[in-house]
Amino acid sequence: MNKRYQVNIRLDRDLVGEIDELALEDSVDRSEMARRLLGSGLAAQRMRRALSEYREGNMTTWRAAKVAGVSLYEMLDRIHEEGVPYDLDPMILERVGAITGSRRAVHEEPATYRSEREAPADTPASSISDLRSQFKPEVLTTLFVGESSPAGGTHFYRANSNLFRATCEAFALTFGEGAISDGPRFLREFQDRGCWLVDLVDRPINRVPDGERAALVATGVSELARTVAETRPRHVVAVKATLDSHVRSALDIAGSDADLLTLPFPVRQWRAVYVMKLVQALRRWKPRGTGLEAAYEAAWDE
């Protein structure tokens, strides 16, 4: 049990009134609410310091995560949300490409993917909901959970997003490039392997203010719980570190004992992490891979 110390401070009447209102809303006493507010304030201050020091080049990502008191994946997400430039050591990624025999570095987008900015040809005007329904597997084994469609019109099920490209790469490394098609055809293979992706929010929210964004994500938990209860996946992949608690809540509500894997969203430096961790999970869940993921992980760790 943590030892507690008494600290006496003087507060303005208006501030005390606000604390009391919050305490009443949460059915706790003034002291408990003050402790919560102080804790959240300290956490926010640690994050501000970590981001500032990282932006100035005074901290590594690992050190910033430690200072902020969060996981590496969550720190990477926050760095991305703040728009702070970051370049992963290219030697690591080039070594991965050399070991796996890939014709390109892992962090590069293939030319075929860069040219794919349209929805699959057979459904050019379909909504995301229509596309998602079209590619729902008859037997779902692995449910991927994203935050929302990106602003700008791209989406996994339009075969033109960062998530689509990174997931396709992970499957190719796991099952062999010859077993995985490029482009929209991968969506059928994704479906045939019992995989499906849903979003917690049905509209783009990556440009929405943080408070509203968090509230919108929270409202998607009940619908996700219904989806989990109906489809009973064996494995769930949360595609963003900040979604972890929401997805866990949905699994609890649904009474699901599915394995949960939480990954960073695959952009910039996070793409290599996403691919590596997903390859490891696919190998564990469906042991039919080529063995390339071992080389991938070895190159990352060197």
RODO-2510 file (C-alpha; in nm, 4 decimals, decimal comma):
residues 302
     n   res          X          Y          Z
     1     m     0,0000     0,0000     0,0000
     2     n     0,1341     0,3423    -0,0984
     3     k     0,2172     0,5685     0,1905
     4     r     0,0321     0,8988     0,1776
     5     y     0,1558     1,2352     0,2966
     6     q    -0,0524     1,5322     0,3998
     7     v     0,0137     1,8479     0,1982
     8     n    -0,1562     2,1756     0,2906
     9     i    -0,2209     2,4202     0,0079
    10     r    -0,4403     2,7281    -0,0259
    11     l    -0,6816     2,7392    -0,3202
    12     d    -0,9112     3,0077    -0,4567
    13     r    -1,2783     2,9640    -0,3692
    14     d    -1,3764     2,9239    -0,7363
    15     l    -1,1211     2,6465    -0,7839
    16     v    -1,2435     2,4633    -0,4739
    17     g    -1,5987     2,4966    -0,6059
    18     e    -1,4987     2,3374    -0,9368
    19     i    -1,3248     2,0517    -0,7561
    20     d    -1,6360     1,9940    -0,5460
    21     e    -1,8568     1,9873    -0,8584
    22     l    -1,6336     1,7257    -1,0202
    23     a    -1,6237     1,5246    -0,6993
    24     l    -2,0017     1,5258    -0,6811
    25     e    -2,0308     1,4084    -1,0421
    26     d    -1,7959     1,1145    -0,9750
    27     s    -1,9387     1,0380    -0,6290
    28     v    -1,6059     1,0864    -0,4503
    29     d    -1,4927     1,3270    -0,1824
    30     r    -1,2956     1,6467    -0,2375
    31     s    -0,9628     1,4925    -0,1379
    32     e    -0,9964     1,2020    -0,3813
    33     m    -1,0871     1,4334    -0,6686
    34     a    -0,7951     1,6624    -0,5837
    35     r    -0,5604     1,3612    -0,5935
    36     r    -0,6989     1,2569    -0,9323
    37     l    -0,6615     1,6040    -1,0769
    38     l    -0,3102     1,6366    -0,9419
    39     g    -0,2189     1,2967    -1,0871
    40     s    -0,3589     1,3755    -1,4312
    41     g    -0,1938     1,7175    -1,4238
    42     l     0,1436     1,5655    -1,3425
    43     a     0,0996     1,3098    -1,6206
    44     a     0,0189     1,5875    -1,8672
    45     q     0,3206     1,7879    -1,7508
    46     r     0,5501     1,4849    -1,7894
    47     m     0,4203     1,4335    -2,1425
    48     r     0,4714     1,8015    -2,2308
    49     r     0,8272     1,7845    -2,1023
    50     a     0,9003     1,4614    -2,2883
    51     l     0,7621     1,5986    -2,6160
    52     s     0,9512     1,9251    -2,5756
    53     e     1,2824     1,7519    -2,5003
    54     y     1,2291     1,5066    -2,7830
    55     r     1,1449     1,7882    -3,0263
    56     e     1,4687     1,9631    -2,9303
    57     g     1,6682     1,6455    -2,9874
    58     n     1,7617     1,6063    -2,6210
    59     m     1,5926     1,2673    -2,5723
    60     t     1,5566     0,9414    -2,7575
    61     t     1,2095     0,7966    -2,8083
    62     w     1,2737     0,5374    -2,5382
    63     r     1,3884     0,8045    -2,2911
    64     a     1,0904     1,0271    -2,3726
    65     a     0,8509     0,7367    -2,3091
    66     k     1,0162     0,6719    -1,9727
    67     v     0,9976     1,0379    -1,8712
    68     a     0,6330     1,0574    -1,9757
    69     g     0,5550     0,7336    -1,7938
    70     v     0,3933     0,5679    -2,0973
    71     s     0,4702     0,2754    -2,3267
    72     l     0,6935     0,3212    -2,6288
    73     y     0,3970     0,2716    -2,8633
    74     e     0,1916     0,5391    -2,6884
    75     m     0,4870     0,7779    -2,6998
    76     l     0,5251     0,7141    -3,0716
    77     d     0,1564     0,7872    -3,1223
    78     r     0,1840     1,1153    -2,9316
    79     i     0,4924     1,2192    -3,1282
    80     h     0,3019     1,1520    -3,4488
    81     e    -0,0067     1,3422    -3,3294
    82     e     0,2104     1,6415    -3,2402
    83     g     0,3621     1,6361    -3,5884
    84     v     0,7169     1,6058    -3,4568
    85     p     0,9559     1,4861    -3,7325
    86     y     1,1228     1,1528    -3,6682
    87     d     1,3564     0,9421    -3,8832
    88     l     1,4218     0,5845    -3,7833
    89     d     1,7782     0,4692    -3,8417
    90     p     1,7684     0,3647    -4,2111
    91     m     2,0452     0,1091    -4,1569
    92     i     1,8026    -0,1075    -3,9581
    93     l     1,5439    -0,0994    -4,2313
    94     e     1,7932    -0,1583    -4,5129
    95     r     1,9333    -0,4568    -4,3221
    96     v     1,5847    -0,6009    -4,2955
    97     g     1,5372    -0,5650    -4,6692
    98     a     1,8701    -0,7350    -4,7401
    99     i     1,8023    -1,0288    -4,5087
   100     t     1,4536    -1,0925    -4,6404
   101     g     1,5604    -1,0572    -5,0015
   102     s     1,3119    -0,7799    -5,0591
   103     r     1,3655    -0,5649    -5,3680
   104     r     1,2967    -0,2517    -5,1651
   105     a     1,3611    -0,1112    -4,8214
   106     v     1,0872    -0,1949    -4,5717
   107     h     1,0024     0,1698    -4,5122
   108     e     0,9450     0,2521    -4,8789
   109     e     0,6058     0,2387    -5,0453
   110     p     0,6041     0,0203    -5,3589
   111     a     0,5324     0,2081    -5,6793
   112     t     0,2275    -0,0133    -5,7392
   113     y     0,0829     0,0998    -5,4069
   114     r     0,1581     0,4661    -5,4646
   115     s    -0,0457     0,4585    -5,7832
   116     e    -0,3492     0,2982    -5,6185
   117     r    -0,5582     0,5926    -5,5068
   118     e    -0,8955     0,4564    -5,6105
   119     a    -1,1400     0,2129    -5,4552
   120     p    -1,1454    -0,1411    -5,5980
   121     a    -1,2646    -0,1280    -5,9581
   122     d    -1,5750    -0,3373    -5,8962
   123     t    -1,7076    -0,0959    -5,6317
   124     p    -1,5893     0,2547    -5,7270
   125     a    -1,8745     0,4357    -5,5515
   126     s    -1,9247     0,2104    -5,2505
   127     s    -1,9165     0,3562    -4,9039
   128     i    -1,6690     0,2246    -4,6477
   129     s    -1,9551     0,0438    -4,4786
   130     d    -2,0487    -0,1287    -4,8050
   131     l    -1,6880    -0,2261    -4,8701
   132     r    -1,6452    -0,3581    -4,5176
   133     s    -1,9566    -0,5717    -4,5532
   134     q    -1,8419    -0,6991    -4,8895
   135     f    -1,5165    -0,8278    -4,7438
   136     k    -1,6538    -0,9762    -4,4217
   137     p    -1,5379    -1,3405    -4,3910
   138     e    -1,7875    -1,6184    -4,3328
   139     v    -1,5828    -1,7381    -4,0363
   140     l    -1,3977    -1,4603    -3,8549
   141     t    -1,0762    -1,5561    -3,6785
   142     t    -0,8920    -1,2230    -3,6501
   143     l    -1,0622    -0,8880    -3,5991
   144     f    -0,8581    -0,5730    -3,6675
   145     v    -0,9881    -0,2582    -3,4943
   146     g    -0,8983     0,0872    -3,6235
   147     e    -0,9873     0,4281    -3,4871
   148     s    -1,1673     0,5715    -3,7928
   149     s    -1,1351     0,6329    -4,1646
   150     p    -0,8535     0,8800    -4,2341
   151     a    -0,9469     1,2300    -4,3474
   152     g    -0,8695     1,2565    -4,7165
   153     g    -1,0625     0,9584    -4,8478
   154     t    -0,8126     0,6754    -4,8053
   155     h    -0,9029     0,3567    -4,6224
   156     f    -0,7867     0,0000    -4,5762
   157     y    -1,0833    -0,1279    -4,7772
   158     r    -1,0040     0,1116    -5,0598
   159     a    -0,6592    -0,0506    -5,0829
   160     n    -0,4835     0,2850    -5,0683
   161     s    -0,3964     0,3583    -4,7045
   162     n    -0,0860     0,3267    -4,4866
   163     l    -0,2618     0,0547    -4,2892
   164     f    -0,3417    -0,1419    -4,6045
   165     r     0,0172    -0,1287    -4,7321
   166     a     0,1766    -0,2234    -4,4001
   167     t    -0,0690    -0,5093    -4,3399
   168     c    -0,0134    -0,6448    -4,6898
   169     e     0,3612    -0,6366    -4,6259
   170     a     0,3250    -0,8226    -4,2957
   171     f     0,1175    -1,0950    -4,4627
   172     a     0,3718    -1,1271    -4,7428
   173     l     0,6543    -1,1692    -4,4918
   174     t     0,4533    -1,4286    -4,3015
   175     f     0,3058    -1,6371    -4,5817
   176     g     0,5544    -1,5659    -4,8607
   177     e     0,5378    -1,2959    -5,1255
   178     g     0,4181    -1,5512    -5,3797
   179     a     0,1149    -1,6289    -5,1648
   180     i     0,0038    -1,2652    -5,1310
   181     s    -0,1278    -1,0439    -5,4110
   182     d    -0,0530    -0,6750    -5,4444
   183     g    -0,3270    -0,4169    -5,4574
   184     p    -0,7003    -0,4662    -5,4051
   185     r    -0,6738    -0,8422    -5,4602
   186     f    -0,5128    -0,8634    -5,1171
   187     l    -0,8471    -0,7701    -4,9638
   188     r    -0,9894    -1,1036    -5,0811
   189     e    -0,6938    -1,2919    -4,9377
   190     f    -0,7309    -1,0996    -4,6121
   191     q    -1,0949    -1,2096    -4,6083
   192     d    -1,0138    -1,5697    -4,7037
   193     r    -0,7766    -1,5930    -4,4081
   194     g    -1,0621    -1,5053    -4,1729
   195     c    -0,9552    -1,1440    -4,1163
   196     w    -1,1776    -0,8360    -4,1022
   197     l    -1,1287    -0,4728    -4,0057
   198     v    -1,3780    -0,2442    -3,8322
   199     d    -1,3460     0,1125    -3,7019
   200     l    -1,4535     0,2426    -3,3632
   201     v    -1,5846     0,5603    -3,5280
   202     d    -1,7614     0,5618    -3,8644
   203     r    -1,6253     0,8976    -3,9843
   204     p    -1,2797     1,0602    -4,0027
   205     i    -1,1728     1,2072    -3,6687
   206     n    -0,7950     1,2459    -3,7013
   207     r    -0,8391     1,6232    -3,7399
   208     v    -1,0893     1,6572    -3,4559
   209     p    -0,9739     1,8223    -3,1262
   210     d    -0,8378     1,5719    -2,8743
   211     g    -1,1241     1,5962    -2,6249
   212     e    -1,3959     1,5450    -2,8848
   213     r    -1,1903     1,2742    -3,0519
   214     a    -1,1549     1,0749    -2,7296
   215     a    -1,5281     1,1061    -2,6621
   216     l    -1,6152     0,9800    -3,0100
   217     v    -1,3834     0,6807    -2,9734
   218     a    -1,5411     0,5957    -2,6379
   219     t    -1,8888     0,5931    -2,7919
   220     g    -1,7771     0,3190    -3,0309
   221     v    -1,7058     0,0668    -2,7550
   222     s    -2,0616    -0,0668    -2,7273
   223     e    -2,0905    -0,1259    -3,1017
   224     l    -1,7534    -0,2994    -3,1040
   225     a    -1,8693    -0,5178    -2,8154
   226     r    -2,1735    -0,6193    -3,0195
   227     t    -1,9530    -0,7021    -3,3160
   228     v    -1,7234    -0,9137    -3,0999
   229     a    -2,0191    -1,0937    -2,9412
   230     e    -2,1656    -1,1725    -3,2841
   231     t    -1,8460    -1,2783    -3,4617
   232     r    -1,6488    -1,4355    -3,1714
   233     p    -1,2980    -1,3761    -3,3095
   234     r    -1,0086    -1,5744    -3,1619
   235     h    -0,7683    -1,2840    -3,2045
   236     v    -0,8137    -0,9051    -3,1988
   237     v    -0,5649    -0,6459    -3,3233
   238     a    -0,6014    -0,2874    -3,1967
   239     v    -0,4379    -0,0614    -3,4538
   240     k    -0,3202     0,2244    -3,2319
   241     a    -0,1823     0,2231    -2,8799
   242     t    -0,4459     0,4634    -2,7478
   243     l    -0,7232     0,2211    -2,8509
   244     d    -0,6029    -0,0510    -2,6140
   245     s    -0,8272     0,0339    -2,3181
   246     h    -1,1336     0,0830    -2,5390
   247     v    -1,0862    -0,2493    -2,7146
   248     r    -1,0275    -0,4256    -2,3828
   249     s    -1,3520    -0,2775    -2,2517
   250     a    -1,5394    -0,4056    -2,5573
   251     l    -1,3932    -0,7542    -2,5102
   252     d    -1,4958    -0,7524    -2,1434
   253     i    -1,8489    -0,6408    -2,2269
   254     a    -1,8758    -0,9124    -2,4916
   255     g    -1,7378    -1,1754    -2,2543
   256     s    -1,4648    -1,2549    -2,5047
   257     d    -1,1390    -1,4325    -2,4210
   258     a    -0,9798    -1,3420    -2,7562
   259     d    -0,6072    -1,2703    -2,7674
   260     l    -0,5501    -0,8944    -2,7920
   261     l    -0,2527    -0,7494    -2,9778
   262     t    -0,2080    -0,3709    -2,9650
   263     l     0,0080    -0,2139    -3,2346
   264     p     0,1107     0,1406    -3,3269
   265     f    -0,0464     0,2911    -3,6355
   266     p     0,1927     0,2145    -3,9253
   267     v     0,3213     0,5534    -4,0376
   268     r     0,6809     0,6743    -4,0568
   269     q     0,8946     0,5021    -3,7922
   270     w     0,5993     0,3017    -3,6631
   271     r     0,5554     0,1091    -3,9866
   272     a     0,8524    -0,1184    -3,9191
   273     v     0,7304    -0,1847    -3,5648
   274     y     0,3777    -0,2589    -3,6856
   275     v     0,4993    -0,4985    -3,9543
   276     m     0,7415    -0,6796    -3,7238
   277     k     0,4906    -0,7298    -3,4406
   278     l     0,2094    -0,8326    -3,6745
   279     v     0,4343    -1,0860    -3,8471
   280     q     0,5211    -1,2359    -3,5080
   281     a     0,1520    -1,2626    -3,4174
   282     l     0,0478    -1,4109    -3,7524
   283     r     0,3209    -1,6691    -3,7183
   284     r     0,1925    -1,7565    -3,3725
   285     w    -0,1730    -1,7664    -3,4720
   286     k    -0,1343    -1,9321    -3,8129
   287     p     0,1932    -2,1269    -3,8253
   288     r     0,2275    -2,1461    -4,2021
   289     g     0,4848    -1,8721    -4,2515
   290     t     0,8123    -1,8719    -4,4430
   291     g     1,0459    -1,8015    -4,1525
   292     l     1,1264    -1,4535    -4,2812
   293     e     0,9859    -1,2933    -3,9691
   294     a     1,2747    -1,4396    -3,7659
   295     a     1,5215    -1,2643    -3,9932
   296     y     1,3136    -0,9490    -3,9711
   297     e     1,3227    -0,9520    -3,5917
   298     a     1,6949    -1,0366    -3,5830
   299     a     1,7722    -0,7405    -3,8064
   300     w     1,5635    -0,5114    -3,5882
   301     d     1,7411    -0,6224    -3,2714
   302     e     2,0965    -0,5833    -3,4058
***
